[in-house]
Amino acid sequence: MDTLLVIALTSLAAWCVLLFGRNGFWRADQRPGTPSPLPHWPTVAIIIPARNEKDSIGDVVHAHLKTHYCGARRLYVVDDGSEDDTAAIARRAMARADFPATVLDAPPLEAGWSGKLAAIAAGIAQAESDEAPDYFLLTDADILHSPGTLSTLVSQAVTGQLSLVSLMARLDARGFWGELLIPAFVYFFQKLYPFPGVNNPKSPIAAAAGGCMLVEAKALKEAGGIGEIRSALIDDCALAALLKTRRRRRRIWLGLAQTQVVSLRDNRSLSSIWDMVARTAYAELEFSPVKLIGAVTGMLLVYITPIATALIGLMEGHGLLTIISLATLGGMFISYGPTLRLYEQSTKRAIALPLVAIFYTLMTISSAWRHWHGKGGQWKGRTYPGGIY
């Protein structure tokens, strides 16, 4: 029993660190403010890499056409070798555009590049050739923007002197699996990259959400351009690190979207969520078996141990063990509450977090397994077995 008590105390100590020493990540309180009027609204080039996105690209383009923005903007959809009607649908949607909008074909993929980043680089090159913008809005072909999103992003970037402003899109949380797993995905991302730390210029933590990133053109160029992260599987966080912690240090900001940015990706099936996580989880661990073992051990210690020791304490009548374990579970459940409320779910669902953690642990192991079998980073018909993290 003494051994169990030590394990329970270790789990409690881990939660104390998470709750009080991790920048308050669990508060889920980093939200964009109301846009401030600017004397001059900078020019923005919107770059959308798209590969086999026929189901969403039309709605996404239409949403960008409805944007309310006082400055000049241009829209570039870069077709990344789609095998469906993505490009044709995008062109039809652009027929009603009242500002410059075009569809480009991405060049043949060169060795060492991910398809998405090569497409983004092609879009940036074309935008600079047309007329160099002040900012690039790098967004995905399944991300829906509200009419005021661009103004919000630009206002925050200008007033805050930020080189990167990013919003984590509101993800689809419909159905049994979406309700169970998606809020936890957002919660775990915040734990891994505490948003207040990202937004603190004195902190080394750097992260972004790839579905919506407004990047200062000058800062990107001075950092070496997209080519500096050409093989990154987790390209959003790589870009954030490039700007904040490498070469000239620049200010960045990352927040949570509610209605400003919405993902159209369907997360109602377990396989959809599993593939999304397994694509990059092992890359996040730098393809290290040692870090994989550490991550799995950590997940078990933090999320599973309190349940196990609480049950043992109750069955064995060990009061101290039970109290410590229940206190740990209380801290766990409280920390999950703000993210559940963000997704308009009852905080009572926090009791499922240990079960959810098991699923994400298995997804991480699956990610490593895919990498070991030459299927790492598999996405949209391409495999990237050895990209950087």
C-alpha positions in Angstrom: 0.0 0.0 0.0 2.9 2.4 0.6 3.9 2.0 -3.0 0.4 2.9 -4.1 0.5 5.9 -1.9 3.7 7.1 -3.5 2.2 6.6 -7.0 -1.0 8.5 -6.0 1.1 11.3 -4.5 3.1 11.5 -7.7 0.0 11.8 -9.8 -1.3 14.5 -7.5 2.0 16.4 -7.8 1.8 16.1 -11.6 -1.7 17.7 -11.5 -0.5 20.5 -9.2 2.1 21.3 -11.8 -0.4 21.2 -14.6 -3.0 23.3 -12.7 -0.6 25.9 -11.3 2.6 25.7 -13.3 1.5 25.4 -16.9 0.4 29.0 -17.7 -3.3 28.2 -16.7 -3.7 26.5 -20.1 -6.9 24.8 -18.9 -8.8 28.2 -18.5 -9.4 28.3 -22.3 -9.6 32.1 -22.0 -7.4 33.3 -24.9 -10.0 34.8 -27.3 -9.8 37.4 -30.0 -11.0 40.9 -29.1 -13.3 43.3 -31.0 -11.4 44.7 -34.0 -10.3 48.3 -33.5 -10.6 50.8 -36.3 -7.3 51.4 -38.1 -6.2 54.6 -40.0 -4.9 52.4 -42.8 -5.9 48.8 -43.4 -3.0 46.7 -44.8 -3.2 44.6 -47.9 -3.8 40.8 -47.4 -3.2 37.9 -49.7 -5.4 34.9 -48.7 -3.6 31.6 -49.6 -5.7 28.4 -49.6 -3.8 25.1 -50.4 -6.4 22.6 -51.5 -6.1 18.9 -52.3 -9.2 16.8 -53.0 -11.5 19.3 -51.2 -14.5 19.3 -53.5 -17.0 18.9 -50.7 -15.9 22.1 -48.9 -14.0 24.4 -51.2 -17.1 26.0 -52.8 -18.5 27.1 -49.4 -15.1 28.2 -48.2 -14.5 30.4 -51.2 -18.0 31.9 -50.9 -17.3 32.7 -47.3 -14.1 34.6 -48.2 -16.1 36.5 -50.9 -18.5 37.7 -48.2 -15.7 39.1 -46.0 -16.1 42.6 -44.7 -12.7 44.2 -44.9 -11.8 47.8 -45.5 -8.4 47.1 -47.0 -7.3 45.5 -50.3 -7.3 41.7 -50.5 -6.6 39.0 -53.0 -7.6 35.3 -52.9 -5.4 32.5 -54.2 -6.6 28.9 -54.1 -3.6 26.6 -54.9 -4.7 23.2 -56.3 -2.3 20.7 -54.9 -2.7 17.9 -57.6 -6.4 17.2 -56.7 -7.9 14.1 -58.2 -11.5 15.5 -58.0 -13.2 18.7 -59.1 -11.7 21.0 -56.4 -10.2 23.5 -58.9 -13.3 23.6 -61.1 -15.6 24.2 -58.1 -13.3 26.9 -56.8 -13.2 28.7 -60.1 -17.0 28.6 -60.3 -17.3 30.1 -56.8 -14.9 32.9 -57.8 -17.1 34.0 -60.7 -18.9 36.4 -58.3 -15.8 37.8 -56.7 -15.5 41.7 -56.5 -11.8 41.5 -55.8 -8.9 39.6 -57.4 -9.3 35.9 -57.0 -7.7 33.1 -58.9 -6.9 29.4 -58.9 -3.3 28.2 -59.3 -1.9 24.8 -60.0 0.8 23.8 -57.5 4.1 22.9 -59.2 5.3 19.2 -59.2 6.2 18.2 -55.6 9.9 18.4 -55.0 11.8 16.1 -52.7 11.9 17.4 -49.1 8.7 19.3 -49.3 5.3 18.5 -47.9 2.5 19.1 -50.4 0.7 21.7 -48.3 3.8 23.8 -47.8 4.8 23.6 -51.4 1.3 24.8 -52.4 1.5 27.6 -49.8 4.9 28.6 -51.2 3.5 28.7 -54.7 0.6 30.9 -53.6 3.0 33.3 -51.7 5.3 33.5 -54.8 2.3 34.4 -57.0 1.0 37.0 -54.5 4.4 38.6 -54.3 4.7 38.7 -58.1 1.3 40.4 -58.4 1.8 43.0 -55.7 3.6 42.2 -52.5 1.0 42.2 -49.7 1.5 43.3 -46.1 0.1 40.1 -44.7 -0.7 36.6 -45.8 -3.7 34.8 -44.5 -2.8 31.1 -44.6 -5.9 29.0 -44.2 -7.3 25.6 -45.1 -9.8 24.5 -47.8 -12.1 23.1 -45.1 -12.1 26.2 -42.8 -15.1 28.6 -42.9 -14.4 32.2 -42.0 -17.1 34.6 -40.8 -17.4 38.0 -42.5 -15.5 39.8 -39.7 -12.7 37.4 -39.1 -10.1 39.0 -41.4 -10.7 42.4 -39.8 -10.3 40.9 -36.3 -7.0 39.2 -37.2 -5.5 42.2 -38.9 -6.6 44.6 -36.2 -5.1 42.4 -33.5 -1.8 42.0 -35.5 -1.4 45.7 -36.1 -2.4 47.0 -32.7 -0.4 44.3 -30.9 2.6 44.5 -33.3 2.3 40.8 -33.9 4.0 38.9 -36.7 1.6 35.9 -36.4 -2.0 35.8 -35.3 -3.7 32.4 -35.3 -7.1 31.1 -34.3 -7.8 27.5 -33.5 -10.9 26.8 -35.4 -14.1 25.5 -33.8 -14.0 21.8 -34.6 -16.9 19.6 -35.5 -18.1 17.8 -32.3 -21.2 16.2 -33.6 -22.2 12.6 -32.9 -21.0 10.2 -30.2 -17.3 10.2 -31.1 -17.2 13.9 -31.8 -18.8 14.8 -28.5 -16.5 12.4 -26.7 -13.2 13.1 -28.3 -13.1 16.6 -29.9 -13.2 18.8 -26.8 -10.4 16.7 -25.4 -8.4 17.2 -28.6 -8.6 21.0 -28.0 -7.8 20.5 -24.3 -4.7 18.4 -24.9 -3.5 20.8 -27.5 -3.8 23.6 -25.0 -1.9 21.5 -22.4 0.9 20.8 -24.9 1.1 24.4 -26.0 -0.4 26.6 -23.3 -1.9 29.6 -25.2 -0.9 32.2 -22.5 2.7 31.0 -22.9 2.5 31.3 -26.6 1.2 34.8 -26.3 3.9 35.8 -23.8 6.9 37.2 -25.7 9.2 36.2 -22.8 8.1 32.5 -23.0 9.8 30.1 -25.4 6.5 28.3 -26.1 5.6 28.7 -29.8 2.5 27.3 -31.5 -0.2 28.1 -34.0 -3.3 26.5 -35.5 -2.7 25.8 -39.2 -6.4 26.4 -40.2 -6.1 30.1 -39.7 -2.8 32.0 -39.5 -2.3 35.7 -40.4 1.4 36.2 -41.1 3.3 39.4 -41.5 4.9 39.2 -44.9 8.0 41.1 -43.9 8.6 38.9 -40.9 8.2 35.8 -42.9 10.7 36.9 -45.5 13.2 37.9 -42.9 12.8 34.5 -41.2 13.8 32.8 -44.5 10.3 32.1 -45.9 8.2 29.0 -46.0 11.1 27.0 -47.4 12.7 27.1 -43.9 10.0 24.6 -42.7 9.5 22.8 -46.1 9.3 19.3 -44.7 7.4 20.0 -41.4 4.4 17.8 -40.8 3.3 20.0 -38.0 3.8 23.1 -40.1 1.7 25.5 -38.0 3.8 25.0 -34.9 7.0 25.0 -37.0 6.1 28.4 -38.5 5.4 29.8 -35.0 8.7 28.6 -33.8 10.5 30.0 -36.8 9.1 33.4 -36.1 9.2 33.5 -32.3 12.3 31.5 -31.2 14.6 31.3 -34.3 16.6 34.2 -35.8 14.9 37.5 -34.9 12.4 37.0 -32.1 8.9 38.2 -32.9 5.6 38.4 -31.1 2.9 35.9 -31.9 -0.6 35.2 -30.6 -2.8 32.1 -30.6 -6.4 32.0 -29.5 -9.6 30.0 -29.5 -12.3 30.7 -32.1 -16.0 30.3 -31.4 -17.9 31.4 -34.5 -15.1 33.4 -36.3 -13.5 30.3 -37.8 -15.2 26.9 -38.1 -13.9 23.6 -39.4 -16.0 21.8 -42.0 -14.1 18.5 -41.4 -16.6 15.8 -40.4 -15.6 14.3 -37.0 -18.5 12.0 -36.4 -16.6 8.8 -37.0 -13.9 7.4 -34.8 -11.7 6.7 -37.9 -11.7 10.4 -38.9 -10.5 11.6 -35.5 -8.0 8.7 -35.3 -6.4 9.5 -38.6 -6.2 13.2 -37.7 -4.3 12.5 -34.5 -2.2 9.5 -35.8 -0.9 11.5 -38.8 1.3 13.8 -36.6 1.4 12.4 -33.0 4.6 10.6 -33.4 6.1 13.5 -35.3 5.3 15.6 -32.2 7.5 13.2 -30.2 10.3 13.7 -32.8 10.0 10.1 -33.9 11.7 9.1 -30.6 10.8 5.7 -29.0 12.1 7.0 -25.7 9.7 10.0 -25.9 6.9 7.7 -26.9 7.4 5.6 -23.8 7.6 8.7 -21.7 4.3 10.1 -23.3 2.5 6.8 -22.7 3.7 6.5 -19.1 2.8 10.1 -18.5 -0.7 9.7 -19.8 -1.2 6.6 -17.6 0.2 8.4 -14.5 -1.9 11.6 -15.0 -5.2 10.2 -16.2 -5.5 6.5 -15.3 -3.7 6.3 -12.0 -6.1 8.5 -10.0 -9.1 6.3 -11.0 -7.2 3.1 -10.1 -5.9 4.2 -6.8 -9.3 5.7 -5.8 -11.0 2.4 -6.4 -8.3 0.5 -4.6 -8.4 2.9 -1.7 -12.2 2.6 -1.4 -12.1 -1.2 -1.6 -9.3 -1.6 0.9 -10.6 1.1 3.3 -7.4 3.1 2.9 -8.7 6.6 3.7 -5.5 8.6 2.9 -5.1 6.9 -0.5 -8.7 7.5 -1.3 -8.6 11.2 -0.3 -5.4 11.9 -2.3 -6.9 10.1 -5.4 -10.2 11.9 -5.2 -8.5 15.3 -4.8 -6.5 14.5 -7.9 -9.6 13.5 -9.8 -11.3 16.7 -8.7 -8.4 18.8 -10.1 -8.6 16.8 -13.3 -12.3 17.3 -13.8 -12.2 21.0 -12.9 -9.4 21.6 -15.4 -11.5 20.1 -18.2 -14.6 22.2 -17.5 -13.7 25.4 -19.4 -13.0 23.5 -22.6 -16.3 21.5 -22.3 -18.1 24.8 -21.8 -16.4 26.2 -24.9 -18.1 23.3 -26.8 -21.4 23.9 -25.0 -21.2 20.6 -23.2 -22.1 19.8 -19.6 -19.1 19.8 -17.3 -20.4 16.5 -16.0 -18.8 15.0 -19.1 -15.4 15.6 -17.4 -15.7 12.2 -15.7 -15.1 10.6 -19.1 -11.6 12.2 -19.5 -9.7 9.2 -18.3 -11.5 7.0 -20.9 -10.8 9.7 -23.5 -7.1 9.7 -22.5 -6.9 6.0 -23.2 -8.1 6.6 -26.8 -5.6 9.3 -27.4 -2.8 7.2 -25.9 -3.8 4.4 -28.4 -3.8 6.9 -31.2 -0.3 8.0 -30.3 0.9 4.4 -30.3 -0.9 3.9 -33.6 1.0 6.9 -35.0 4.3 5.4 -34.1 3.3 2.0 -35.5 2.4 3.6 -38.9 5.7 5.4 -39.0 7.6 2.1 -38.3 5.7 0.5 -41.2 6.5 3.3 -43.6 3.0 4.9 -43.4 3.8 7.9 -41.2 2.2 11.2 -42.0 -0.3 9.7 -44.4 -2.8 12.2 -45.6 -4.8 12.9 -48.8 -3.1 10.0 -50.6 0.4 11.0 -49.7 2.8 9.6 -47.1 5.5 11.5 -45.3 7.4 9.0 -43.3 10.2 11.2 -42.0 9.2 14.9 -41.8 10.5 17.1 -39.0 8.2 17.9 -36.1 
